[in-house]
């Protein structure tokens, strides 16, 4: 069982890719901590928005096999 993780902006730069497959984790928080350790993400989870299958979600939302998770850092533009 696995999920697809999507990265945007600074997280994409740090990961060196825009997406990757990952084993189904027990929670979004544990997933982000595993990814943060692997890729050296500087942002804490409290600074991110998270989406599941294209819809913004709460960090307590359950995950299921095959879902798509996006971590969205704060962005600024001009």
Contact map, one row per residue, 1 for C-alpha under 8 A:
111000000000000000000011000000000000000000000000000000000000000011000000000000
111100000000000000001111000000000000000000000000000000000000000011100000000000
111110000000000000001111000000000000000000000000000000000000000111111000000000
011111000000000000111100000000000000000000000000000000000000000001111000000000
001111100000000000111100000000000000000000000000000000000000000000011110000000
000111110000000001110000000000000000000000000000000000000000000000011110000000
000011111011001011100000000000000000000000000000000000000000000000000111000000
000001111111100001000000000000000000000000000000000000000000000000000111100000
000000111111100000000000000000000000000000000000000000000000000000000001101000
000000011111110000000000000000000000000000000000000000000000000000000000100000
000000111111111000000000000000000000000010000000000000000000000000000011100000
000000111111111111100000000000000000000000000000000000000000000000000000000000
000000011111111110000000000000000000000000000000000000000000000000000000000000
000000000111111100000000000000000000001110000000000000000000000000000000000000
000000100011111111000000000000000000001010000000000000000000000000000000000000
000000000001111111000000000000000000000000000000000000000000000000000000000000
000000100001101111110000000000000000000000000000000000000000000000000000000000
000001110001001111110000000000000000000000000000000000000000000000000000000000
000111100001000011111000000000000000000000000000000000000000000000000000000000
000111000000000011111100000000000000000000000000000000000000000000000000000000
011110000000000000111110000000000000000000000000000000000000000000000000000000
011110000000000000011111000000000000000000000000000000000000000000000000000000
111000000000000000001111100000000000000000000000000000000000000000000000000000
111000000000000000000111110000000000000000000000000000000000001110000000000000
000000000000000000000011111101100000000000000000000000000000001000000000000000
000000000000000000000001111101100000000000000000000000000000001000000000000000
000000000000000000000000111111100000000000000000000000000011111000000000000000
000000000000000000000000111111110000000000000000000000000011111000000000000000
000000000000000000000000001111111000000000001000000000000011000000000000000000
000000000000000000000000111111111100000000000000000000000000000000000000000000
000000000000000000000000111111111110000000000000000000000000000000000000000000
000000000000000000000000000111111111000000001000000000000000000000000000000000
000000000000000000000000000011111111100000000000000000000000000000000000000000
000000000000000000000000000001111111110000000000000000000000000000000000000000
000000000000000000000000000000111111111110000000000000000000000000000000000000
000000000000000000000000000000011111111111000000000000000000000000000000000000
000000000000000000000000000000001111111110000000000000000000000000000000000000
000000000000000000000000000000000111111100000000000000000000000000000000000000
000000000000011000000000000000000011111110000000000000000000000000000000000000
000000000000010000000000000000000011111111000000000000000000000000000000000000
000000000010011000000000000000000011101111110000000000000000000000000000000000
000000000000000000000000000000000001000111110000000000000000000000000000000000
000000000000000000000000000000000000000011111011000000000000000000000000100000
000000000000000000000000000000000000000011111111000000000000000000000000000000
000000000000000000000000000010010000000000111111000000000000000000000000000000
000000000000000000000000000000000000000000011111000000000000000000000000000000
000000000000000000000000000000000000000000111111100000000000000000000000110000
000000000000000000000000000000000000000000111111110000000000000000000011110000
000000000000000000000000000000000000000000000011111000011000000000000011110000
000000000000000000000000000000000000000000000001111100011110000000001111000000
000000000000000000000000000000000000000000000000111111111000000000001111000000
000000000000000000000000000000000000000000000000011111111000000000111100000000
000000000000000000000000000000000000000000000000001111100000000000111000000000
000000000000000000000000000000000000000000000000001111110000000000011100000000
000000000000000000000000000000000000000000000000001111111000000000000000000000
000000000000000000000000000000000000000000000000111101111100000000000000000000
000000000000000000000000000000000000000000000000111100111110100000000000000000
000000000000000000000000000000000000000000000000010000011111100000000000000000
000000000000000000000000001110000000000000000000010000001111100000000000000000
000000000000000000000000001110000000000000000000000000000111110000000000000000
000000000000000000000000001100000000000000000000000000001111111000000000000000
000000000000000000000000001100000000000000000000000000000001111100000000000000
000000000000000000000001111100000000000000000000000000000000111110100000000000
001000000000000000000001000000000000000000000000000000000000011111100000000000
111000000000000000000001000000000000000000000000000000000000001111100000000000
111100000000000000000000000000000000000000000000000000000000000111110000000000
011100000000000000000000000000000000000000000000000110000000001111111000000000
001111000000000000000000000000000000000000000000000111000000000001111100000000
001111000000000000000000000000000000000000000000011111000000000000111110000000
000011110000000000000000000000000000000000000000011101000000000000011111000000
000011110010000000000000000000000000000000000001111000000000000000001111100000
000000111010000000000000000000000000000000000001111000000000000000000111110000
000000011110000000000000000000000000000000100011100000000000000000000011111000
000000000000000000000000000000000000000000000011100000000000000000000001111100
000000001000000000000000000000000000000000000000000000000000000000000000111110
000000000000000000000000000000000000000000000000000000000000000000000000011111
000000000000000000000000000000000000000000000000000000000000000000000000001111
000000000000000000000000000000000000000000000000000000000000000000000000000111
